[in-house]
Amino acid sequence: MQTPAQQAYGSHYFDPTTFPLAVREVPASSEPQHPYDLTEINHYHNFSELVIITRGQGVQLVNGVDYQVSAGDVFLLQGFAAHRFRTRRT
């Protein structure tokens, strides 16, 4: 059974006084990287997220479908698409 998705808010990621763009490196560890890190928690948001896999591999769950991802993959998560990483490893 899939857990309900949490809402991620743009105000937790973007500075409201500048261009709304944030760049974050998320290592393969499962430790949260910042207070609002929902990488491994099913979530959605009202902004788009560009993901670039620079090393390692894993499984990204998007709207209930598993996708194998690995270094070199690039994908765009549109707002309101429920997603999370099931696994991440180097």
C-alpha positions as CSV (number, residue, x, y, z in Angstrom):
1,M,0.0,0.0,0.0
2,Q,1.4,3.4,-1.0
3,T,1.5,6.1,1.6
4,P,-0.2,9.4,0.9
5,A,2.0,12.0,-0.6
6,Q,3.1,15.0,1.5
7,Q,3.0,18.6,0.0
8,A,6.5,20.2,-0.4
9,Y,6.3,24.0,-0.4
10,G,8.4,26.1,-2.7
11,S,9.0,28.5,0.1
12,H,11.1,25.8,1.8
13,Y,13.5,25.6,-1.2
14,F,13.5,29.0,-2.9
15,D,14.5,32.5,-1.7
16,P,11.4,34.7,-2.4
17,T,13.6,37.7,-3.1
18,T,15.5,36.1,-6.0
19,F,14.9,34.0,-9.1
20,P,13.1,30.8,-7.9
21,L,15.9,28.3,-8.6
22,A,17.6,26.0,-6.2
23,V,20.5,23.6,-6.9
24,R,21.1,20.8,-4.4
25,E,23.4,17.8,-4.4
26,V,21.7,14.8,-2.8
27,P,24.2,12.1,-2.0
28,A,23.3,8.4,-2.0
29,S,23.1,8.3,1.8
30,S,19.6,8.2,3.3
31,E,20.5,11.0,5.8
32,P,18.3,14.1,5.3
33,Q,20.4,16.9,3.6
34,H,18.3,19.8,5.0
35,P,15.2,20.3,7.2
36,Y,12.8,19.8,4.3
37,D,14.5,16.9,2.5
38,L,11.7,14.6,1.3
39,T,13.9,12.6,-1.1
40,E,12.8,9.2,0.3
41,I,9.3,10.3,1.4
42,N,6.4,10.2,-1.0
43,H,5.7,13.9,-1.9
44,Y,4.5,16.3,-4.5
45,H,4.9,20.1,-5.0
46,N,3.6,23.0,-7.0
47,F,6.8,23.5,-8.9
48,S,8.8,21.4,-11.3
49,E,11.9,19.5,-10.3
50,L,14.8,18.7,-12.7
51,V,16.7,15.6,-11.6
52,I,20.2,14.9,-12.9
53,I,21.8,11.6,-11.8
54,T,25.5,12.2,-11.8
55,R,26.6,9.0,-10.2
56,G,25.2,5.8,-8.7
57,Q,21.8,4.2,-9.4
58,G,18.4,3.8,-7.8
59,V,14.7,3.4,-8.2
60,Q,12.5,6.5,-8.5
61,L,8.8,6.0,-7.8
62,V,6.6,8.4,-9.8
63,N,2.8,8.3,-9.5
64,G,3.0,4.6,-8.4
65,V,5.4,3.5,-11.1
66,D,9.0,2.4,-10.5
67,Y,11.7,3.7,-12.8
68,Q,15.3,2.4,-12.7
69,V,17.7,5.4,-12.8
70,S,21.4,5.6,-13.1
71,A,24.3,8.0,-13.8
72,G,23.6,10.0,-16.9
73,D,19.8,10.0,-16.6
74,V,17.9,13.3,-16.6
75,F,14.2,13.7,-15.9
76,L,11.7,16.3,-15.1
77,L,9.1,15.9,-12.3
78,Q,6.1,18.1,-13.0
79,G,4.4,19.7,-10.0
80,F,1.8,17.6,-8.3
81,A,3.4,14.3,-9.5
82,A,3.8,12.1,-6.4
83,H,7.4,10.8,-6.2
84,R,10.3,9.6,-4.1
85,F,13.4,7.5,-4.3
86,R,12.8,3.9,-3.2
87,T,16.6,3.2,-3.3
88,R,19.8,5.1,-3.9
89,R,23.3,3.7,-4.0
90,T,26.7,4.7,-5.4
